[in-house]
Amino acid sequence: MYFQASTKLPLRQVTERRDPKTHERIEEVTVYSKYRDVGGGVMWPFAIQRERNGEKVFSMFAESVKINRDLTDNMFTLPSI
């Protein structure tokens, strides 16, 4: 994980794994960018891109993000067994 020194926000995540059949190395890189304050001092990346072995496999762009909307404590309580 790589972080921006001044903001402490994550910029890039790199993971490596092996293909179970061929045992070839697979590198996945996720890049986080275009951070904005979405309320309460929370900074959220409005653009996320993932690459696998240098090839883009995923992109996400957000128009808006809402956090902590009408959340009550009971939403996080596990039911008793």
C-alpha positions in Angstrom: 0.0 0.0 0.0 1.3 3.4 -1.0 0.1 6.6 0.9 0.4 10.3 0.1 2.9 11.6 2.6 1.1 14.9 3.2 -2.6 13.7 3.4 -2.0 10.1 4.5 -4.6 9.0 1.9 -4.1 5.7 0.1 -2.9 6.2 -3.5 -2.0 2.7 -4.7 -2.3 -0.9 -3.6 -0.2 -3.7 -5.1 -0.8 -7.4 -4.5 0.9 -10.4 -6.0 -0.4 -14.0 -6.2 0.3 -17.1 -8.2 -2.1 -18.7 -10.7 -3.1 -22.1 -9.0 -2.7 -24.0 -12.3 0.2 -22.4 -14.1 2.0 -21.0 -11.0 2.7 -17.8 -13.0 2.9 -14.5 -11.0 -0.2 -12.3 -11.2 0.2 -8.6 -10.1 -2.9 -6.6 -9.3 -2.6 -2.8 -8.9 -5.4 -0.6 -7.6 -5.1 3.2 -8.0 -7.2 5.6 -6.0 -7.6 9.2 -7.1 -9.7 12.3 -7.2 -10.3 12.4 -3.5 -13.1 14.7 -2.2 -14.5 15.5 1.2 -17.8 13.7 1.4 -18.8 15.1 4.8 -17.6 14.9 8.4 -14.0 15.2 7.2 -14.1 11.9 5.3 -12.1 11.9 2.1 -13.3 9.4 -0.5 -11.7 8.5 -3.9 -14.1 9.3 -6.7 -12.0 7.4 -9.2 -10.7 3.8 -8.7 -8.9 1.8 -11.4 -7.6 -1.8 -11.2 -5.0 -3.4 -13.4 -4.0 -7.0 -13.7 -0.5 -7.6 -15.1 -0.6 -4.1 -16.7 -4.0 -4.5 -18.3 -6.9 -2.4 -17.1 -9.6 -4.7 -15.8 -11.8 -2.4 -13.7 -12.7 1.3 -13.5 -15.1 3.1 -11.2 -16.1 6.7 -11.2 -18.4 8.2 -8.6 -20.6 11.3 -9.1 -21.6 11.5 -5.5 -21.1 9.7 -2.2 -23.3 9.9 0.9 -22.1 8.7 4.3 -23.8 8.1 7.6 -27.3 8.6 6.3 -30.0 7.7 8.8 -28.0 4.9 10.4 -29.2 3.6 13.8 -27.2 1.4 16.2 -29.6 -1.6 15.7 -28.5 -1.9 12.1 -25.1 -3.1 13.4 -26.5 -5.4 16.1 -26.2 -9.1 15.3 -29.3 -11.2 16.0 -29.1 -13.6 18.9 -29.0 -17.3 18.1 
